[in-house]
């Protein structure tokens, strides 16, 4: 089989997948006799995500290429009037179809190890937030203050549950929710963890989370829901004091069992695991963004029978390293995210949720061709996003040419 022939197989598998999902569940604000169809609008948005660009830029390039295409402003005008809550539910149903197919193919093996995380989609706008605007700014009510990045200190925040790859399990984004101002983050986490188990018909064996989830409420919630956890511990004064004592003793790893986080009135007990990063490197465990110092974790796990303290600490470190593995997934989701300066909450929400759909479709295509001789020959480590993007662009170009010929007739 030639590379071209295998590319045609990928093309056939992708064809219509994304558009059919969006077309089935999302209703855009279209006039009774639109000049441009809903499918053309969807193709513009998907191309925006594929190119990681702006809809106005993509539409301009399409018109320059000779296609009779609507402008980016016209397309955005079809999202802007949508109700954000309804749009979110519609896009979730689209993602549920992908996860449902994975369940039907028995891609999950009874229990799951998942990463619980939050993502900031920074809000960049041409007009500063404190200046008056001529048009309504509906997304201003959903942004939250966050760590400054690229001249922006406001972001739309999302919480996701992503499957962590074990053996041949796929790293799908299984559930997602928005984190809005004044919302209880712990209850959002509880909800999407339950959603994940319901959708996949699988029990969550272990939750791995970053330091943003090391608060008392979240740890209590995980205990109440009977979920084992490994959560990176922010190094407050008490944790730093423990690390200083361990360093004085010359230890490279240590576990403080039944460590009390909080105070006597309100707190939670967990095992505090502290490990020297340089010692971990010598054991073959490296964290990309942590070169030296100490890593600290809260966990409810204990050493298994006949398991040494050293092995137990390495096991906890390896669990957390699995979470680092999905950072590649987050970058891929970002690569599928369309850009916009729109003031519409619905538009900004759509582009992020679309990115999750495109990412999950990429995972699905890789699963579909896992044992295909062509994939093993040409893409030994899996079909890259660049190939999927290229095929999608070809499909969209061909579809635009078809529409152009039909309009001439």
C-alpha positions as CSV (number, residue, x, y, z in Angstrom):
1,X,0.0,0.0,0.0
2,X,1.4,3.4,-1.0
3,X,1.3,6.5,1.3
4,X,-1.3,8.0,-1.1
5,X,-3.6,5.0,-0.8
6,X,-3.3,5.1,3.0
7,X,-4.0,8.8,3.0
8,X,-7.2,8.1,1.0
9,X,-8.3,5.6,3.7
10,X,-7.7,8.3,6.4
11,X,-9.7,10.7,4.3
12,X,-12.6,8.3,4.0
13,X,-12.6,7.8,7.8
14,X,-12.6,11.5,8.5
15,X,-15.0,12.6,5.8
16,X,-18.1,14.0,7.4
17,X,-17.3,13.0,10.9
18,X,-16.8,16.4,12.4
19,X,-19.4,18.2,10.3
20,X,-22.0,15.5,11.0
21,X,-21.4,15.8,14.8
22,X,-21.9,19.6,14.8
23,X,-24.7,19.6,12.3
24,X,-26.7,17.1,14.4
25,X,-26.5,18.9,17.7
26,X,-25.8,22.6,17.2
27,X,-28.4,25.0,15.7
28,X,-26.8,28.2,14.3
29,X,-28.6,31.5,13.9
30,X,-29.4,31.3,10.1
31,X,-31.9,33.4,8.1
32,X,-34.7,31.5,6.3
33,X,-32.9,31.5,3.0
34,X,-29.2,31.8,3.8
35,X,-26.8,32.5,1.0
36,X,-24.3,30.2,2.6
37,X,-25.3,26.9,4.1
38,X,-24.8,25.7,7.6
39,X,-22.3,23.1,6.5
40,X,-20.2,25.8,4.8
41,X,-20.3,27.7,8.1
42,X,-19.1,24.6,10.0
43,X,-16.3,24.0,7.5
44,X,-15.1,27.6,8.1
45,X,-15.0,27.1,11.8
46,X,-13.3,23.7,11.5
47,X,-10.6,25.2,9.2
48,X,-10.1,28.0,11.7
49,X,-9.4,25.3,14.4
50,X,-7.2,23.2,12.0
51,X,-5.1,26.3,11.1
52,X,-5.1,27.6,14.7
53,X,-6.0,30.9,13.1
54,X,-8.8,33.6,13.1
55,X,-12.1,33.0,11.2
56,X,-11.7,36.4,9.4
57,X,-8.2,35.4,8.2
58,X,-9.4,32.0,7.0
59,X,-12.4,33.4,5.2
60,X,-10.2,36.0,3.5
61,X,-7.8,33.3,2.3
62,X,-10.7,31.2,0.9
63,X,-12.1,34.2,-1.0
64,X,-8.6,35.0,-2.3
65,X,-8.4,31.4,-3.5
66,X,-11.5,32.1,-5.6
67,X,-14.2,30.5,-3.4
68,X,-17.5,32.3,-3.0
69,X,-17.3,32.3,0.7
70,X,-18.9,34.2,3.5
71,X,-16.8,36.6,5.6
72,X,-15.5,35.7,9.1
73,X,-17.8,38.4,10.6
74,X,-20.8,36.8,9.0
75,X,-19.9,33.3,10.3
76,X,-19.3,34.7,13.8
77,X,-22.6,36.4,13.6
78,X,-24.2,33.0,13.5
79,X,-22.6,31.9,16.8
80,X,-22.9,35.2,18.7
81,X,-26.7,35.0,19.3
82,X,-26.5,31.5,20.7
83,X,-27.2,30.8,24.4
84,X,-23.9,29.7,25.9
85,X,-25.4,27.2,28.3
86,X,-27.3,25.5,25.5
87,X,-24.3,25.6,23.2
88,X,-22.2,24.0,25.9
89,X,-24.7,21.1,26.3
90,X,-25.0,20.7,22.5
91,X,-21.2,20.4,22.1
92,X,-21.0,18.0,25.1
93,X,-23.5,15.7,23.3
94,X,-21.2,15.8,20.2
95,X,-18.3,14.7,22.3
96,X,-20.4,12.0,24.0
97,X,-20.9,10.4,20.6
98,X,-17.1,10.0,20.2
99,X,-16.7,8.6,23.7
100,X,-19.8,6.3,23.2
101,X,-18.1,4.8,20.1
102,X,-14.9,4.2,22.2
103,X,-17.1,2.4,24.8
104,X,-18.7,0.3,22.1
105,X,-15.3,-0.8,20.8
106,X,-14.3,-1.7,24.4
107,X,-11.4,0.7,24.4
108,X,-11.6,1.2,28.2
109,X,-10.7,-1.7,30.5
110,X,-13.0,-1.6,33.5
111,X,-11.0,0.9,35.6
112,X,-9.6,4.3,34.7
113,X,-6.6,6.4,35.8
114,X,-7.5,10.0,35.0
115,X,-6.0,13.4,35.1
116,X,-8.1,16.2,36.7
117,X,-6.9,19.6,35.5
118,X,-7.9,23.2,34.7
119,X,-7.0,25.1,31.6
120,X,-6.8,28.8,31.0
121,X,-7.9,30.1,27.6
122,X,-6.5,33.7,27.8
123,X,-8.8,36.5,26.8
124,X,-7.1,38.7,24.2
125,X,-9.1,41.6,22.9
126,X,-8.2,44.7,20.9
127,X,-9.9,47.0,23.3
128,X,-8.8,47.1,27.0
129,X,-11.4,45.8,29.5
130,X,-11.8,49.1,31.3
131,X,-12.7,51.0,28.1
132,X,-16.2,51.6,26.8
133,X,-17.4,49.4,24.0
134,X,-19.9,50.1,21.2
135,X,-21.0,46.5,21.1
136,X,-22.2,44.2,23.9
137,X,-19.4,42.3,25.6
138,X,-21.1,39.1,26.8
139,X,-17.9,37.2,27.6
140,X,-16.8,39.6,30.3
141,X,-19.1,37.9,32.9
142,X,-17.3,34.6,32.4
143,X,-13.6,35.5,32.6
144,X,-11.5,35.1,35.7
145,X,-8.3,36.7,36.9
146,X,-5.3,34.5,36.4
147,X,-1.5,34.5,36.1
148,X,-0.5,37.1,33.4
149,X,0.5,35.8,30.0
150,X,1.1,37.7,26.8
151,X,-0.2,41.0,28.2
152,X,-3.4,39.3,29.4
153,X,-4.4,38.6,33.0
154,X,-7.9,37.4,32.3
155,X,-8.9,34.0,31.0
156,X,-11.8,31.7,30.4
157,X,-11.2,28.7,32.7
158,X,-12.2,25.1,31.9
159,X,-11.9,21.9,34.0
160,X,-11.3,18.5,32.2
161,X,-11.0,14.9,33.0
162,X,-8.6,13.1,30.6
163,X,-7.9,9.4,30.4
164,X,-4.2,8.6,31.1
165,X,-2.7,6.2,28.6
166,X,-2.1,2.8,30.1
167,X,-1.0,0.0,27.7
168,X,-3.1,0.8,24.6
169,X,-5.9,2.9,26.3
170,X,-6.6,6.2,24.4
171,X,-6.1,9.6,26.1
172,X,-9.5,11.0,25.3
173,X,-10.9,14.1,27.0
174,X,-13.7,12.3,28.7
175,X,-15.5,15.2,30.4
176,X,-15.3,19.0,30.5
177,X,-17.0,21.9,32.3
178,X,-16.6,25.6,32.7
179,X,-15.3,27.2,35.8
180,X,-17.1,30.5,36.2
181,X,-16.6,33.2,38.8
182,X,-18.0,32.4,42.3
183,X,-18.6,28.7,41.4
184,X,-17.5,26.0,43.7
185,X,-14.6,24.3,42.0
186,X,-14.8,21.2,44.2
187,X,-18.4,20.5,43.1
188,X,-17.5,20.9,39.5
189,X,-14.7,18.3,39.9
190,X,-17.2,16.0,41.7
191,X,-19.7,16.4,38.8
192,X,-17.3,15.7,35.9
193,X,-15.8,12.7,37.7
194,X,-19.2,11.2,38.1
195,X,-20.0,12.0,34.4
196,X,-16.9,10.2,33.3
197,X,-17.8,7.0,35.1
198,X,-21.4,7.2,33.7
199,X,-20.2,7.7,30.1
200,X,-17.5,5.1,30.1
201,X,-19.2,2.5,32.2
202,X,-15.9,2.3,34.1
203,X,-14.8,3.0,37.6
204,X,-12.1,5.6,38.3
205,X,-9.3,3.8,40.1
206,X,-7.0,6.8,40.6
207,X,-7.2,10.6,40.2
208,X,-4.0,12.4,39.5
209,X,-4.1,16.2,39.8
210,X,-1.8,19.3,39.9
211,X,-1.3,21.6,42.8
212,X,-4.4,23.6,42.0
213,X,-6.4,20.7,43.6
214,X,-4.5,20.3,46.8
215,X,-7.0,22.2,48.9
216,X,-8.9,20.7,51.8
217,X,-12.3,20.7,50.1
218,X,-11.1,18.7,47.0
219,X,-9.2,16.1,49.1
220,X,-12.2,15.6,51.3
221,X,-14.4,15.2,48.2
222,X,-12.1,12.6,46.7
223,X,-12.2,10.7,50.0
224,X,-16.0,10.9,50.2
225,X,-16.3,9.7,46.6
226,X,-13.9,6.8,47.4
227,X,-11.4,7.8,44.8
228,X,-7.7,7.1,45.3
229,X,-5.6,10.2,44.5
230,X,-2.1,11.5,43.9
231,X,-2.1,15.3,44.1
232,X,0.9,17.5,43.9
233,X,1.3,19.4,47.2
234,X,2.1,23.1,47.1
235,X,5.0,23.6,49.4
236,X,3.6,25.8,52.2
237,X,5.5,26.6,55.4
238,X,4.7,23.2,57.0
239,X,5.7,21.2,54.0
240,X,8.9,23.2,53.6
241,X,9.7,22.6,57.2
242,X,9.3,18.8,56.7
243,X,11.6,19.0,53.6
244,X,14.2,20.9,55.7
245,X,14.2,18.2,58.3
246,X,14.5,15.4,55.7
247,X,17.4,17.2,54.1
248,X,19.2,17.5,57.5
249,X,18.8,13.7,57.9
250,X,20.4,13.2,54.4
251,X,17.3,11.4,53.0
252,X,16.3,11.4,49.4
253,X,12.7,10.4,49.9
254,X,10.3,10.3,52.8
255,X,6.7,9.6,53.7
256,X,4.8,11.2,56.5
257,X,1.8,9.0,57.1
258,X,-1.5,10.6,58.2
259,X,-0.2,14.1,57.7
260,X,-2.8,16.6,58.8
261,X,-3.5,19.4,56.2
262,X,-5.4,22.2,57.8
263,X,-6.0,22.7,61.5
264,X,-7.8,20.9,64.3
265,X,-11.2,22.5,63.5
266,X,-11.1,21.9,59.7
267,X,-8.6,19.7,57.9
268,X,-8.0,16.4,56.2
269,X,-5.4,13.6,56.7
270,X,-3.4,12.2,53.8
271,X,0.1,10.7,53.4
272,X,2.7,13.4,52.5
273,X,5.3,12.0,50.1
274,X,8.5,14.0,49.6
275,X,11.1,13.1,46.9
276,X,14.4,14.7,45.8
277,X,14.1,15.6,42.1
278,X,17.8,14.9,41.4
279,X,17.6,11.5,43.0
280,X,14.5,10.8,40.8
281,X,16.6,11.6,37.7
282,X,19.1,8.9,38.7
283,X,16.2,6.5,38.9
284,X,15.2,7.4,35.4
285,X,12.2,9.6,36.3
286,X,12.3,13.1,34.9
287,X,9.8,15.9,35.1
288,X,10.2,18.4,32.2
289,X,9.7,21.6,34.2
290,X,11.3,20.5,37.4
291,X,15.1,20.3,37.3
292,X,16.0,20.4,41.0
293,X,14.6,20.7,44.5
294,X,11.9,18.5,45.9
295,X,8.5,17.1,44.7
296,X,5.8,16.7,47.3
297,X,2.5,14.8,47.0
298,X,-0.7,14.1,48.9
299,X,-2.0,10.6,48.5
300,X,-4.3,8.2,50.2
301,X,-2.3,5.3,48.9
302,X,-0.1,3.1,51.2
303,X,2.8,0.7,50.5
304,X,1.5,-2.7,49.3
305,X,2.5,-5.8,51.1
306,X,6.3,-6.4,51.0
307,X,6.7,-3.1,49.1
308,X,9.7,-1.1,50.3
309,X,9.4,2.6,51.1
310,X,11.8,3.3,48.1
311,X,9.5,1.4,45.7
312,X,6.4,3.1,47.1
313,X,7.9,6.6,46.6
314,X,8.9,5.7,43.0
315,X,5.4,4.4,42.3
316,X,3.9,7.7,43.4
317,X,6.4,9.6,41.3
318,X,5.6,7.4,38.3
319,X,1.9,8.0,38.7
320,X,2.4,11.7,38.6
321,X,4.8,11.4,35.6
322,X,1.9,9.9,33.7
323,X,0.1,13.2,34.2
324,X,3.0,15.0,32.6
325,X,2.5,12.7,29.6
326,X,-0.9,14.2,28.8
327,X,0.7,17.7,28.6
328,X,1.3,16.7,24.9
329,X,-2.4,16.2,24.6
330,X,-3.1,19.7,26.0
331,X,-0.7,21.2,23.4
332,X,-2.5,19.3,20.7
333,X,-5.9,20.7,21.9
334,X,-4.4,24.2,21.8
335,X,-3.2,23.5,18.2
336,X,-6.9,22.8,17.3
337,X,-8.2,26.0,19.0
338,X,-9.4,28.8,16.7
339,X,-8.4,32.3,17.7
340,X,-10.8,35.2,18.1
341,X,-11.1,38.7,19.4
342,X,-14.9,38.4,19.5
343,X,-16.7,39.9,22.5
344,X,-19.2,37.0,22.3
345,X,-19.1,34.4,25.1
346,X,-20.7,31.9,22.8
347,X,-18.0,32.3,20.1
348,X,-15.1,31.9,22.5
349,X,-16.8,28.9,24.1
350,X,-17.4,27.3,20.7
351,X,-13.8,27.5,19.6
352,X,-12.5,25.8,22.8
353,X,-15.1,23.0,22.7
354,X,-14.5,22.5,19.0
355,X,-10.8,22.0,19.8
356,X,-11.7,19.1,22.2
357,X,-13.9,17.5,19.5
358,X,-11.1,17.8,16.8
359,X,-8.5,16.4,19.3
360,X,-10.8,13.5,20.3
361,X,-11.4,12.7,16.6
362,X,-7.7,12.6,16.0
363,X,-7.4,10.1,18.9
364,X,-10.3,8.1,17.4
365,X,-8.7,7.9,13.9
366,X,-5.4,6.7,15.4
367,X,-7.4,4.0,17.3
368,X,-9.3,3.0,14.1
369,X,-6.0,2.5,12.2
370,X,-4.0,1.1,15.1
371,X,-3.5,-2.3,13.5
372,X,-3.5,-1.1,9.8
373,X,-0.4,-2.2,7.9
374,X,-0.3,1.3,6.3
375,X,-0.1,3.0,9.7
376,X,2.6,0.7,10.9
377,X,4.6,1.3,7.8
378,X,4.3,5.1,7.5
379,X,3.4,6.2,11.0
380,X,5.0,3.8,13.4
381,X,4.3,6.1,16.4
382,X,0.8,7.1,15.4
383,X,-0.7,9.4,12.8
384,X,0.4,13.0,13.7
385,X,-1.9,15.9,14.0
386,X,-0.2,17.5,11.0
387,X,-1.3,14.6,8.7
388,X,-4.9,14.8,10.1
389,X,-4.9,18.6,9.5
390,X,-3.7,18.2,6.0
391,X,-6.4,15.6,5.1
392,X,-9.1,17.8,6.7
393,X,-7.9,20.8,4.7
394,X,-8.0,18.8,1.5
395,X,-11.5,17.6,2.2
396,X,-12.7,21.2,2.9
397,X,-11.0,22.5,-0.3
398,X,-12.8,19.8,-2.4
399,X,-16.1,20.5,-0.7
400,X,-15.8,24.3,-1.5
401,X,-15.0,23.5,-5.1
402,X,-18.1,21.3,-5.3
403,X,-20.2,24.1,-3.9
404,X,-18.7,26.6,-6.4
405,X,-19.6,24.3,-9.4
406,X,-23.1,23.8,-8.1
407,X,-23.7,27.5,-7.7
408,X,-22.5,28.2,-11.2
409,X,-25.1,25.7,-12.5
